[in-house]
């Protein structure tokens, strides 16, 4: 994963030397992400999603490299979502928040169909920091992997040769983001195969 980041940063530095087939851009927007579902429902503890999805934000940079009829678009994007859960401990239910901060690194392959761009490709998601523990006495850190592979696919349009508008669907390969957690004598899992709908506005230099 570190090698990917180094390659992307090196590519950004060499932008002035390759203006004829390479463009640099900045982007920002919002994403709607389904809540991770915790399979925790014991006699004394339970976690239930307070909503089906949560809106978050993202911002980052991208390169667009033209290769004949297609283009490559690597990106480095910071994304953050805050999820709400009804957490029950010892017959008392409280509303708690859990914030996820990620660095998303998609590598998209696309082509233009008239004014519309179509693109898709793999995407790595690197977790930044540690989400809050929802249950007292439980170490949730063991439930999360530092990185997970997924994909993004969607369409976009360029406006006035500078502005870009994109809509994408993002998913993960596999249902589990992390490992299990043990509470007392019971073991539980986390379903982190959470899809997102991403809308972003960008500017090409």
C-alpha positions in Angstrom: 0.0 0.0 0.0 2.9 2.4 0.8 4.3 1.7 -2.7 1.0 2.8 -4.3 1.1 6.1 -2.4 4.7 6.7 -3.3 4.0 6.1 -7.0 1.0 8.5 -7.0 2.9 11.2 -5.2 5.8 10.8 -7.7 3.3 11.1 -10.6 1.9 14.4 -9.1 5.4 15.9 -8.9 6.1 15.2 -12.6 2.9 17.0 -13.8 4.7 20.0 -15.4 6.8 17.7 -17.6 3.8 16.0 -19.2 1.1 18.6 -20.0 0.2 17.1 -23.4 -1.5 13.9 -22.2 -1.8 14.4 -18.4 -4.0 16.6 -16.3 -4.1 17.2 -12.6 -7.3 17.9 -10.7 -8.8 18.5 -7.3 -12.2 17.1 -6.2 -14.7 17.2 -3.3 -18.1 15.9 -2.7 -20.4 13.7 -0.6 -21.1 10.0 -0.3 -24.0 8.0 1.1 -22.7 4.9 2.9 -24.7 2.0 4.3 -24.1 1.5 8.0 -21.8 -1.4 9.1 -24.0 -4.0 10.8 -22.7 -5.5 14.1 -23.8 -9.0 14.7 -23.9 -8.4 18.5 -27.1 -9.3 20.3 -26.4 -11.1 23.6 -28.5 -11.1 26.8 -26.7 -8.0 28.1 -25.5 -6.2 25.0 -26.9 -5.2 21.6 -26.0 -2.8 18.8 -28.6 -1.7 16.3 -28.2 0.8 13.5 -30.2 4.0 14.1 -30.4 4.6 10.4 -29.9 2.7 7.1 -27.3 5.0 5.6 -25.2 8.1 6.5 -24.0 11.0 4.4 -20.3 11.9 4.7 -17.8 14.0 2.8 -14.6 13.4 0.8 -11.9 15.5 -0.8 -8.7 14.8 -2.7 -6.7 14.9 -5.9 -6.5 12.9 -9.1 -4.6 12.5 -12.3 -6.1 11.9 -15.8 -3.7 10.2 -18.2 -4.8 9.9 -21.8 -3.8 6.7 -23.6 -5.2 6.7 -27.1 -9.0 6.2 -26.8 -9.0 5.5 -23.1 -7.6 7.2 -20.0 -6.3 6.2 -16.6 -7.4 8.1 -13.5 -5.6 7.4 -10.2 -6.9 9.2 -7.2 -6.0 9.9 -3.5 -9.1 10.9 -1.6 -9.8 11.4 2.1 -13.3 10.3 3.1 -15.2 10.5 6.4 -18.5 9.1 7.6 -20.2 9.2 11.0 -22.7 6.4 11.9 -25.2 6.3 14.7 -26.2 3.3 16.7 -28.6 2.4 19.5 -26.4 0.6 22.0 -27.9 -1.4 24.8 -25.9 -2.3 27.9 -27.4 -3.8 31.1 -31.0 -2.9 29.8 -30.0 0.8 29.2 -30.1 2.0 25.5 -28.2 5.1 24.4 -27.5 6.7 21.1 -23.8 6.5 20.2 -21.7 7.7 17.2 -18.9 6.0 15.5 -16.7 7.9 13.0 -14.7 6.2 10.2 -11.9 8.1 8.4 -10.4 6.5 5.4 -7.9 7.2 2.6 -9.4 5.9 -0.7 -7.0 5.1 -3.6 -9.0 4.1 -6.7 -7.3 3.4 -10.1 -9.9 3.9 -12.8 -9.9 3.0 -16.5 -12.3 5.0 -18.6 -13.4 6.2 -22.0 -15.6 8.9 -23.4 -19.0 8.2 -25.1 -19.9 11.5 -26.5 -19.9 14.0 -23.7 -20.2 11.3 -21.0 -17.2 9.5 -19.4 -17.6 5.9 -18.3 -15.0 4.5 -15.8 -14.4 1.6 -13.4 -11.5 0.0 -11.5 -10.1 -1.3 -8.3 -9.9 0.8 -5.1 -7.9 0.4 -1.9 -9.3 1.8 1.3 -6.9 2.5 4.2 -8.3 3.2 7.6 -7.0 6.3 9.4 -7.2 6.2 13.2 -9.4 3.9 15.2 -13.2 4.0 15.4 -14.7 4.5 18.8 -15.6 1.5 20.9 -19.4 1.2 21.2 -19.5 -1.2 24.2 -17.6 -0.7 27.4 -15.0 -3.3 28.1 -14.8 -4.4 24.5 -11.8 -3.8 22.3 -13.2 -3.1 18.9 -9.7 -2.5 17.3 -9.4 -6.2 16.6 -12.4 -6.1 14.4 -10.9 -3.8 11.7 -8.3 -4.4 9.1 -5.9 -1.6 8.2 -6.8 -1.8 4.5 -9.4 -3.5 2.3 -9.7 -3.8 -1.5 -12.9 -2.9 -3.4 -14.0 -1.2 -6.6 -15.6 1.9 -8.0 -17.7 2.3 -11.2 -19.7 5.2 -12.6 -20.0 7.9 -15.1 -19.1 11.6 -15.3 -19.2 14.6 -17.5 -16.7 17.4 -18.2 -18.0 21.0 -18.3 -16.2 23.9 -19.9 -13.0 21.8 -20.1 -12.3 22.5 -16.5 -15.1 21.3 -14.3 -15.8 17.6 -13.8 -19.0 16.0 -12.3 -19.0 12.4 -11.3 -21.4 9.8 -9.8 -20.1 6.4 -8.8 -21.0 3.3 -6.9 -18.3 1.9 -4.6 -18.3 -1.6 -3.1 -15.9 -4.1 -1.4 -14.6 -7.5 -2.3 -16.1 -9.7 0.4 -18.5 -9.0 3.3 -16.1 -8.8 6.2 -14.0 -5.7 6.9 -12.4 -7.1 10.0 -12.2 -10.0 12.4 -14.4 -11.0 15.3 -14.8 -9.7 18.8 -15.5 -11.7 21.9 -17.8 -10.6 24.7 -17.8 -13.0 27.6 -18.3 -16.5 26.1 -19.8 -15.3 22.8 -18.0 -14.3 19.6 -19.5 -11.8 17.2 -18.6 -10.5 13.7 -18.8 -7.2 11.9 -20.4 -6.9 8.4 -18.3 -4.2 6.8 -19.1 -4.9 3.2 -20.8 -1.5 3.0 -21.5 0.0 -0.4 -21.4 3.8 -1.1 -22.9 6.2 -3.6 -20.4 8.9 -4.4 -21.1 12.3 -5.9 -18.2 14.7 -6.6 -17.3 18.0 -8.3 -13.8 18.5 -9.5 -11.6 21.1 -11.2 -8.9 20.3 -13.9 -5.7 22.3 -14.1 
